[in-house]
């Protein structure tokens, strides 16, 4: 299998496992296999235990009741999920909805309810078709009882989970966790190659012109959308294997239109179509942003929640302060990553890949600046923001753009009338 095909499979798996339907489908497949194994399992069970027989009519009635109950419970579960989505969209942020749909607890609950419905239908059908086995109704009823027990457990769990899901604190905590994961994945997991500081070789490589005999190629986006996945490991592999210099024009989370350039390639000899196709396949474009490799996305959601909380129609300072706390947690984590992956060089020191990573200054503008804009004149919000900016300014790893942004935000959040801007975030 070629690397291009592996990229396609990786992208397919990544988009598939995030779907609301994926876990329910696994539950349905599992219960279908269980229904197929019911009769061989029943014959083995009756050899071990002297269990009574169950009449076919009784089993049919119980399974019909199970299927009807599962249909009702599934409808109620979908209604609860829609309530959570409506609340999150109207009161918090519409961009928090993808996180809700990816919630494993909600997906598993829906999967159990749908699996119970499928098992009831398969059980009724199997008793009619394979009614000659006297142990068949008994085993089907026993398995139906197990599924009913699971349904009760998952229904109670779903009610508890939904009651937490409508709390803003839980939504903030989930976005913070997504921010931690995406920051660590983007900045903490180093791809192969030697990172090159932005202010030396990479700064020259980002905009260098072709040398004598080199060809410049431009790989454009085949469709319009957001850059969801960018596999730098494979980009570096192709650049090193084919003696290329690749400049990555966009980072994950950027919007690219059809025909917009994604890669600039400098080559001694023209790469073949297969190589260019494989290089293009390292970038996945979709209709919506995903937080997996886009550290700005969950931070923007936190900033939007804080901004909405301070709007005149809401005026919820507590939620805004909580959003600032989670933003501070993520931004301080970001500032600890000294290497911004600006460029990757091979073992011989030749720059192979130049990257334009997301900037901490951009993250500050889309989080702290938004909250300060709505909370202007609110001393609690300004003190909390000043504390965060002071903590960031003490980091030695932040770049000049971030320091400039911090200075500008400090002026905006400067204490008025002699108020003390220091203190912690408690």
C-alpha positions in Angstrom: 0.0 0.0 0.0 1.4 3.4 -1.0 1.8 6.3 1.4 -0.9 8.2 -0.5 -3.4 5.4 0.1 -2.4 5.2 3.8 -3.1 9.0 4.1 -6.5 8.5 2.6 -7.3 5.6 5.0 -6.0 7.7 7.9 -8.2 10.6 6.9 -11.2 8.3 6.5 -10.7 6.8 9.9 -10.3 10.1 11.6 -13.5 11.5 10.1 -15.4 8.3 10.6 -14.7 7.8 14.3 -15.9 11.4 15.1 -19.4 10.8 13.6 -22.4 10.5 15.8 -23.4 7.3 14.1 -20.1 5.4 14.6 -20.4 4.1 18.1 -24.2 3.3 17.7 -23.2 1.3 14.6 -20.7 -0.7 16.6 -23.3 -1.5 19.2 -25.8 -2.6 16.5 -23.1 -4.9 14.9 -22.3 -6.4 18.3 -25.9 -7.2 19.2 -26.4 -8.7 15.7 -23.5 -11.0 16.3 -24.9 -11.8 19.7 -28.3 -12.7 18.2 -26.6 -15.0 15.7 -24.7 -16.7 18.5 -27.8 -17.1 20.7 -28.8 -20.5 19.7 -25.4 -22.2 19.8 -24.9 -20.5 23.2 -28.3 -21.7 24.4 -27.5 -25.3 23.5 -24.3 -25.1 25.5 -26.0 -23.4 28.4 -28.8 -25.9 28.7 -26.2 -28.7 28.9 -24.7 -27.1 32.0 -27.8 -25.8 33.8 -31.3 -27.3 34.0 -33.2 -24.2 32.9 -37.0 -24.3 32.2 -38.4 -23.9 28.7 -40.1 -20.7 27.5 -43.0 -20.9 25.2 -42.6 -19.2 21.8 -45.7 -17.0 22.3 -44.3 -15.7 25.7 -40.9 -15.0 24.1 -42.6 -13.2 21.2 -44.6 -11.0 23.5 -41.6 -10.1 25.6 -39.5 -9.3 22.6 -42.2 -7.2 21.1 -42.4 -5.3 24.4 -38.6 -4.8 24.4 -38.6 -3.4 20.8 -41.5 -1.0 21.6 -39.8 0.2 24.8 -36.4 0.7 23.0 -38.1 2.8 20.3 -39.6 5.0 23.0 -36.4 5.3 25.0 -34.5 6.1 21.8 -36.9 8.9 21.0 -36.6 10.3 24.5 -32.8 10.1 24.2 -32.7 12.0 20.9 -35.0 14.7 22.5 -32.5 15.1 25.4 -29.6 15.5 23.0 -31.5 18.1 21.0 -32.2 20.0 24.2 -28.5 20.1 25.0 -27.6 21.2 21.4 -30.2 23.9 21.4 -29.0 25.2 24.8 -25.3 25.1 23.7 -26.0 26.9 20.4 -28.2 29.6 21.9 -26.6 30.3 25.3 -23.0 29.3 24.9 -21.6 29.0 21.4 -22.7 27.3 18.2 -19.2 26.0 17.7 -19.4 23.9 20.9 -21.9 21.6 19.2 -19.3 19.4 17.5 -17.9 18.6 20.9 -21.3 17.5 22.1 -21.9 15.2 19.1 -18.5 13.6 19.7 -19.3 12.9 23.3 -18.7 9.2 24.0 -21.3 8.9 26.7 -24.1 10.2 24.5 -23.0 8.1 21.6 -22.8 4.9 23.7 -26.3 5.5 25.2 -27.8 6.0 21.8 -26.0 2.9 20.6 -27.4 0.7 23.5 -31.0 1.9 22.8 -30.8 1.3 19.1 -29.1 -2.1 19.7 -32.0 -3.1 22.0 -34.5 -2.2 19.3 -32.5 -4.2 16.7 -32.2 -7.2 19.1 -36.0 -7.2 19.7 -36.7 -7.3 16.0 -34.1 -9.9 15.3 -35.3 -12.0 18.2 -38.9 -12.1 17.0 -37.7 -13.0 13.5 -35.4 -15.7 14.7 -38.0 -17.4 16.8 -40.3 -17.6 13.8 -37.6 -18.9 11.5 -35.8 -21.3 13.9 -38.6 -22.3 16.1 -37.7 -26.0 15.9 -35.0 -25.5 18.6 -36.7 -25.7 22.0 -34.0 -23.7 23.7 -34.2 -20.8 21.3 -36.9 -18.7 23.1 -35.3 -19.1 26.5 -31.9 -17.8 25.4 -33.4 -14.9 23.5 -35.4 -13.9 26.5 -32.3 -14.1 28.7 -30.3 -11.9 26.4 -33.2 -9.5 26.1 -33.2 -9.2 29.9 -29.5 -8.4 29.8 -30.1 -5.7 27.2 -33.0 -4.2 29.3 -30.6 -4.0 32.3 -28.0 -2.2 30.1 -30.7 0.1 28.9 -31.7 1.2 32.4 -28.1 1.8 33.4 -27.3 3.8 30.3 -30.6 5.8 30.5 -29.8 6.9 34.1 -26.2 7.6 33.0 -27.5 9.7 30.0 -29.9 11.7 32.2 -27.0 12.5 34.6 -24.7 13.3 31.8 -27.1 15.6 30.0 -27.8 17.4 33.3 -24.1 18.1 33.5 -23.9 18.9 29.8 -26.2 21.9 30.1 -23.8 23.4 32.7 -21.5 26.1 31.2 -18.7 24.9 33.5 -18.8 21.5 31.9 -18.7 23.0 28.4 -15.8 25.2 29.4 -13.9 22.3 30.9 -14.4 20.2 27.7 -13.1 23.0 25.5 -10.1 23.4 27.9 -9.3 19.7 27.5 -9.6 19.9 23.8 -7.2 22.9 23.9 -4.7 21.0 25.9 -4.8 18.0 23.6 -4.5 20.0 20.4 -1.7 22.2 21.8 0.3 19.1 22.9 -0.4 17.3 19.6 0.7 20.3 17.4 3.6 21.6 19.4 4.6 18.7 21.7 4.8 15.8 19.2 7.9 16.5 17.1 7.8 15.1 13.6 11.0 13.6 12.2 13.7 16.0 11.2 15.6 18.7 13.1 13.6 21.8 14.1 15.1 25.0 12.8 14.6 28.3 14.7 12.4 30.8 12.9 15.0 33.6 13.1 17.8 31.8 11.2 17.7 29.3 8.4 14.0 29.0 8.3 13.4 32.7 7.9 15.5 32.6 4.7 13.9 29.3 3.5 10.3 30.6 3.9 10.7 33.0 1.1 13.8 32.0 -0.8 13.8 32.0 -4.5 14.7 29.0 -6.7 18.4 28.3 -7.1 19.9 27.7 -10.5 18.3 24.7 -12.1 15.5 24.4 -9.5 11.8 24.2 -10.5 9.1 26.0 -8.5 5.8 24.1 -8.3 2.6 25.1 -6.6 0.0 22.5 -5.3 -3.4 24.0 -5.0 -6.4 23.0 -3.0 -8.8 20.7 -5.0 -11.9 21.8 -3.0 -12.9 24.7 -0.8 -13.1 24.3 3.0 -11.1 24.2 6.2 -7.7 22.5 6.5 -8.6 19.8 9.0 -5.5 17.5 8.9 -1.9 18.3 7.9 0.5 15.4 8.3 3.9 17.0 8.6 5.6 13.6 9.0 4.6 12.6 5.5 5.4 16.0 4.1 9.0 15.7 5.5 9.2 12.2 4.3 8.4 13.2 0.7 10.7 16.2 0.8 13.7 14.2 2.0 13.0 11.2 -0.3 12.6 13.3 -3.4 15.1 16.0 -2.6 12.5 18.8 -2.3 12.0 21.9 -0.4 8.3 22.3 0.7 6.8 25.5 2.1 3.5 24.9 3.8 1.3 27.9 3.1 -1.4 27.2 5.6 -1.9 25.6 9.0 -4.7 23.4 10.4 -7.8 25.5 10.9 -7.2 27.9 8.0 -9.8 28.3 5.3 -8.6 27.6 1.8 -10.6 28.1 -1.4 -10.5 25.9 -4.4 -7.4 26.7 -6.4 -5.6 28.4 -3.4 -2.0 27.3 -2.9 -1.3 24.9 -0.1 2.3 23.9 -0.8 5.1 25.6 -2.6 7.7 23.1 -3.9 11.2 23.7 -5.0 12.8 20.7 -6.8 15.9 19.9 -8.8 13.9 17.8 -11.2 10.2 17.7 -11.7 8.4 15.1 -9.4 6.1 12.6 -11.0 2.4 12.8 -10.7 2.2 10.1 -8.1 4.6 12.0 -5.8 2.6 15.2 -6.2 -0.6 13.4 -5.6 0.8 11.8 -2.4 2.1 15.1 -1.2 -1.3 16.7 -1.8 -3.0 13.9 0.1 -1.2 14.9 3.3 -3.7 17.8 3.6 -7.3 17.0 4.3 -9.9 19.7 3.7 -13.4 19.6 5.1 -16.5 21.7 5.7 -15.8 22.5 9.4 -12.9 23.0 11.7 -11.8 20.3 14.0 -9.9 20.7 17.3 -7.6 17.8 16.9 -4.7 19.6 15.2 -6.0 23.2 15.4 -5.0 24.7 18.8 -6.8 27.9 18.0 -10.2 26.4 17.6 -11.0 25.4 21.2 -9.4 28.7 22.4 -11.7 30.7 20.1 -14.7 28.9 21.6 -13.6 29.8 25.1 -13.1 33.4 24.0 -16.6 33.5 22.4 -18.2 32.1 25.6 -16.5 34.7 27.7 -17.5 37.5 25.2 -21.2 36.4 25.2 -21.3 36.2 29.0 -20.3 39.9 29.2 -22.8 41.0 26.6 -25.5 43.4 27.9 -28.3 40.8 27.5 -26.5 38.3 29.7 -24.1 40.2 32.0 -22.7 37.1 33.6 -19.3 38.0 35.0 -18.8 34.7 36.7 -18.9 32.8 33.4 -16.5 35.3 31.8 -14.0 34.9 34.7 -14.3 31.1 34.4 -13.7 31.3 30.6 -10.6 33.5 31.3 -9.3 30.9 33.8 -9.6 28.1 31.2 -8.0 30.4 28.5 -5.1 31.1 30.9 -4.6 27.4 31.4 -4.3 26.8 27.7 -2.3 29.9 26.8 0.3 29.2 29.6 0.5 25.7 28.3 1.1 27.0 24.8 3.8 29.4 26.0 5.8 26.5 27.5 6.4 25.0 24.0 9.6 26.8 22.9 9.7 25.0 19.5 7.0 26.4 17.1 8.0 23.9 14.3 8.9 26.7 11.9 11.1 24.4 9.8 12.4 20.9 9.6 15.9 20.1 8.4 17.3 16.7 7.5 20.4 15.0 9.0 22.7 17.0 6.7 21.2 20.3 7.9 19.3 21.1 4.7 15.9 22.8 5.3 13.3 20.5 3.9 10.0 21.8 5.2 9.0 25.4 6.2 5.9 25.8 8.3 3.8 28.8 9.2 2.4 27.7 12.6 -0.4 29.4 14.5 0.9 32.4 16.6 0.4 33.0 20.3 -0.4 36.6 19.4 -3.3 35.4 17.3 -4.6 33.3 20.2 -4.4 36.3 22.5 -6.3 38.4 20.0 -9.1 35.8 19.6 -9.5 35.1 23.3 -8.3 37.8 25.8 -9.0 40.7 23.5 -12.6 39.5 22.8 -13.3 39.2 26.5 -11.8 42.6 27.3 -13.7 44.2 24.5 -17.0 43.1 26.1 -15.8 43.5 29.6 -14.3 47.0 29.3 -14.8 48.8 32.6 -15.3 45.6 34.5 -12.6 45.6 37.2 -12.8 41.9 38.0 -12.3 40.9 34.3 -9.5 43.4 33.8 -7.6 42.2 36.9 -7.9 38.6 35.8 -6.7 39.5 32.3 -3.8 41.4 33.7 -2.8 38.5 35.9 -2.7 36.2 32.8 -0.8 38.8 30.7 1.8 39.1 33.6 2.3 35.4 33.7 2.7 35.2 29.9 5.2 38.0 29.8 7.5 36.2 32.2 7.9 33.3 29.8 11.2 33.4 27.9 9.9 31.3 25.0 7.2 33.6 23.6 8.1 35.5 20.4 8.2 39.3 19.7 4.7 39.3 18.2 3.2 37.8 21.3 5.1 40.4 23.5 3.7 43.2 21.4 0.2 41.8 21.7 0.6 41.6 25.5 1.7 45.2 25.7 -1.4 46.3 23.7 -3.7 44.2 25.8 -2.2 45.5 29.0 -3.0 49.0 28.0 -6.6 48.0 27.3 -6.9 46.3 30.7 -4.9 48.9 32.7 -6.4 49.5 36.1 -8.3 52.7 36.4 -8.6 55.2 39.3 -5.5 53.7 41.0 -6.9 50.1 41.3 -4.4 47.4 41.8 -4.0 45.2 38.8 -2.0 42.5 40.4 -3.1 39.4 42.3 -3.9 35.9 41.4 -6.8 34.4 39.5 -8.8 33.4 42.5 
